[in-house]
Amino acid sequence: MVGSILPLQVDALSLRRGGRRILGPISWVLAGAGITVVLGPNGSGKTSFLRAMHGLERINHGDLQWAAPMSLVRAKQSFVFQTPILMRRSVVECIAYPLLLDGVPRGQALIQASDAATEVGLGAVLNQPAQVLSGGEKQKLALARALIRVPEVLFLDEPCANLDGRSTRDIEAILAVARDAGTRIVMSTHNLGQARRLADDILFLYNGQLVEAGPNSILETPTTPELAAYLNGDLLP
Amino acid sequence: MDELWQGLAHAARLIWGFDPDLLEIAGLSLRVSLGATFVASLIGLPLGAWLAVNRFRARRVVIAILNALMGLPPVVVGLFVYILLSRSGPFGVLGLLFTPTAMVIAQVIIITPIVASIAHQALRDLWADYHDLLISLNASRGQRIKALLWDGRRALLTASLAGFGRAIGEVGAIMIVGGNIDHVTRVLTTAIALETGKGQFGLALALGFVLIALAIAVNLCVHFLSRTERSGRW
């Protein structure tokens, strides 16, 4: 791809908060295509890892090397938060907002946003205030908003936490479409079934460390005792 | 107590009779206070938003000063503006002293800190909500401020109305820089002060009731026009 921002070289990335190291050092390369699923128990550093790569966290040690200048990198990636952050606007205006930031004329942005909303199944609630949507609809809105700039890299932090099976299936379908369209996806989840369904490769974080990384098959044949225990449903100390 | 009823009756007679002096005085009150509110909002609302989204070393000091300025004594502001606008002052050539413009200037100085401070408090909470999203979407500083001002517009209305409330009831500063000149700079508050001084309590009370009614009417109008406090809205 011309002007690709990938690969991303994560080099000994480490975050400290309140005098405690909460992540790293982690070294990893984000490249190629497909979906990477980040697994790990609560507090293992999944969210911090995703936020750090996206550029939302101050990095204490280590380095992130994208293959393009930062201005391009910032424009070609987006993030879906675990709890969707909704603006106090209507659904279609929320989805159009990133386009408006890019200077797309308002009329055109709204048309594009209504198409995007319809694609994710929000066609019936276009003009409702975003805040009154159900949990699943809010997350779909966040997803449509994240995808409207056609990002090259999409980070998702437990996008299906607290959602029922139907909403989860809808969101996985949207993610699959985005992946097939060439968006590189990195997402965290606690749902092992979701990891099995979506992941091309797996990262397993534990206590801020990258304990095991590999293709989807490591879910069946883990090589580290930590991942084995996690997959087993054991409570890690 | 009897005087209160007489005042109320007097007020009703004045309003009912469309007393030309009353209309002139009330009209100037409205013009000066709304003008000052408009200018103060133009300065104060963006300033509040700017303070909400920016983190800099002196931020706390600036906010503390802003909050302290909310209690600025109007008489002192009036004196300050008087000296600046008087013949021998730096802006004396403009010939603004004892004009409604001078009164607007004094009120802008008094209410801008109020507008900015209330706007900052409202937008700080909104910014806490929006922070991660707007950073993630790579919004520029100007775009962040614009989003806050637009999405927080109903809270900002309260900030402007608080400023208006202070302006319309203010007497110390406009008395000094306006001079309470009949048919030129006389407004409701200065007229009330004058009539009270003359012992005309009935008229003073009547003007007082008109002032209160005016303030309520403006607030109702604004809320009605902006459709706040309705379900399904923010």
Interface residues (C-beta under 8 A of the other chain):
Chain A: H54 L56 R74 A75 S78 F79 F81 I85 M87 R88 R89 Y97 P98 L101 P129 Q131 V132
Chain B: L126 D129 Y130 D132 L133 I135 S136 L137 N138 A139 S140 Q143 A147 D151 G152 G232 R233 W234
